[in-house]
Amino acid sequence: MSAGVAGHEPGPRQRISMAPDTVERDLARLVLTVVELLRQLVERQALRRVDEGGLTEAEEERVGMTLMLLDNRISRLREHFGLAAEDLNIDLGPLGPLLPR
């Protein structure tokens, strides 16, 4: 299965392949991509709240620790499935990459 859009062919590294022999890795890639997207969104929201002074020092510490642990777990799962950080940045065709570069 290709994530390509008619008239726009993504490079081979951005395609999501769902072959029987790689389905576990490809599914992990898709799930980790969604988790990484959510992690980045939560991180931006937390930074915005810190900049606005909307968090106590204890809340800042807790959010920072949680985001750091989540990033660590994502990295470990990527290593387990043999995925690079770039593998989680799915090409959305004319919309560009899913994650900021």
C-alpha contacts under 8 A as a table, 3 or more apart, distances in Angstrom:
res1	aa1	res2	aa2	distance
1	M	16	I	6.58
1	M	17	S	5.35
1	M	18	M	5.70
1	M	19	A	7.97
2	S	15	R	5.68
2	S	16	I	5.72
2	S	17	S	6.22
3	A	10	P	7.74
3	A	14	Q	8.00
3	A	15	R	5.60
3	A	16	I	5.96
3	A	91	D	7.52
3	A	92	L	7.37
3	A	93	G	7.88
4	G	8	H	6.43
4	G	9	E	5.43
4	G	10	P	5.70
4	G	15	R	7.13
4	G	92	L	7.66
4	G	93	G	6.22
5	V	8	H	5.29
5	V	9	E	6.58
5	V	93	G	5.89
5	V	94	P	7.86
6	A	9	E	7.31
8	H	93	G	6.15
8	H	94	P	7.13
9	E	93	G	7.47
10	P	13	R	7.97
10	P	14	Q	6.14
10	P	15	R	6.59
10	P	91	D	6.64
10	P	93	G	6.65
11	G	14	Q	5.66
11	G	15	R	6.93
12	P	15	R	5.57
13	R	87	D	7.09
14	Q	87	D	6.97
14	Q	89	N	7.28
14	Q	90	I	5.44
14	Q	91	D	5.42
15	R	90	I	7.28
15	R	91	D	7.34
16	I	26	D	6.73
16	I	90	I	7.91
17	S	22	T	7.79
17	S	23	V	7.88
17	S	26	D	6.56
18	M	22	T	6.55
18	M	23	V	5.27
18	M	26	D	6.25
19	A	22	T	5.40
19	A	23	V	5.71
20	P	23	V	5.31
21	D	24	E	7.92
22	T	25	R	5.40
22	T	26	D	6.04
23	V	26	D	5.02
23	V	27	L	5.89
24	E	27	L	5.19
24	E	28	A	6.12
25	R	28	A	5.02
25	R	29	R	6.10
25	R	81	F	5.78
25	R	82	G	7.99
26	D	29	R	4.93
26	D	30	L	6.29
27	L	30	L	5.11
27	L	31	V	6.20
28	A	31	V	5.15
28	A	32	L	5.87
28	A	81	F	7.28
29	R	32	L	5.20
29	R	33	T	5.99
29	R	78	R	7.91
29	R	83	L	7.34
29	R	87	D	7.22
29	R	88	L	6.23
30	L	33	T	5.11
30	L	34	V	6.51
30	L	88	L	7.35
31	V	34	V	5.27
31	V	35	V	6.27
32	L	35	V	4.94
32	L	36	E	5.89
32	L	74	I	6.94
32	L	78	R	7.78
32	L	88	L	6.87
33	T	36	E	5.10
33	T	37	L	6.12
33	T	88	L	4.76
33	T	89	N	6.91
33	T	90	I	7.69
34	V	37	L	5.08
34	V	38	L	6.26
35	V	38	L	5.12
35	V	39	R	6.07
36	E	39	R	4.92
36	E	40	Q	6.17
36	E	74	I	7.43
36	E	88	L	7.74
37	L	40	Q	5.26
37	L	41	L	6.28
37	L	99	L	6.77
38	L	41	L	5.03
38	L	42	V	6.12
39	R	42	V	5.21
39	R	43	E	6.06
39	R	67	L	7.11
39	R	70	L	7.54
39	R	71	D	7.75
40	Q	43	E	4.99
40	Q	44	R	6.21
41	L	44	R	5.21
41	L	45	Q	6.21
42	V	45	Q	5.03
42	V	46	A	6.04
43	E	46	A	5.07
43	E	47	L	6.15
43	E	67	L	6.99
44	R	47	L	5.10
44	R	48	R	6.13
45	Q	48	R	5.10
45	Q	49	R	6.25
46	A	49	R	5.09
46	A	50	V	6.13
46	A	60	E	7.97
46	A	63	V	7.32
47	L	50	V	5.00
47	L	51	D	6.09
48	R	51	D	5.11
48	R	52	E	6.23
49	R	52	E	5.06
49	R	53	G	6.08
49	R	54	G	4.94
49	R	55	L	6.32
50	V	53	G	5.00
50	V	54	G	5.86
50	V	55	L	5.81
50	V	60	E	7.11
51	D	54	G	7.67
53	G	56	T	7.66
55	L	58	A	7.94
55	L	59	E	5.70
55	L	60	E	6.02
56	T	59	E	5.11
56	T	60	E	6.19
57	E	60	E	5.09
57	E	61	E	6.23
58	A	61	E	5.06
58	A	62	R	6.19
59	E	62	R	5.03
59	E	63	V	6.02
60	E	63	V	5.25
60	E	64	G	5.96
61	E	64	G	5.16
61	E	65	M	6.09
62	R	65	M	5.19
62	R	66	T	6.10
63	V	66	T	5.09
63	V	67	L	6.11
64	G	67	L	5.27
64	G	68	M	6.11
65	M	68	M	5.08
65	M	69	L	6.16
66	T	69	L	5.17
66	T	70	L	6.12
67	L	70	L	5.04
67	L	71	D	6.09
68	M	71	D	5.15
68	M	72	N	6.21
69	L	72	N	4.98
69	L	73	R	6.18
70	L	73	R	5.10
70	L	74	I	6.15
71	D	74	I	5.15
71	D	75	S	6.20
72	N	75	S	5.13
72	N	76	R	6.26
73	R	76	R	5.04
73	R	77	L	6.18
74	I	77	L	5.14
74	I	78	R	6.08
75	S	78	R	5.02
75	S	79	E	6.22
76	R	79	E	5.11
76	R	80	H	6.17
77	L	80	H	4.89
77	L	81	F	6.28
78	R	81	F	5.30
78	R	82	G	5.93
78	R	83	L	4.78
78	R	84	A	6.56
78	R	85	A	7.54
79	E	82	G	4.91
79	E	83	L	5.96
79	E	84	A	7.52
80	H	83	L	7.75
83	L	87	D	6.04
83	L	88	L	7.91
84	A	87	D	5.27
84	A	88	L	7.44
85	A	88	L	5.77
85	A	89	N	7.52
86	E	89	N	5.43
87	D	90	I	7.06
89	N	97	P	6.05
89	N	98	L	5.58
89	N	99	L	5.41
90	I	97	P	5.72
90	I	98	L	5.45
90	I	99	L	7.53
91	D	95	L	7.95
91	D	96	G	5.78
91	D	97	P	4.38
91	D	98	L	6.17
92	L	95	L	5.30
92	L	96	G	5.19
92	L	97	P	5.55
92	L	98	L	6.26
93	G	96	G	5.51
93	G	97	P	7.56
97	P	100	P	7.04
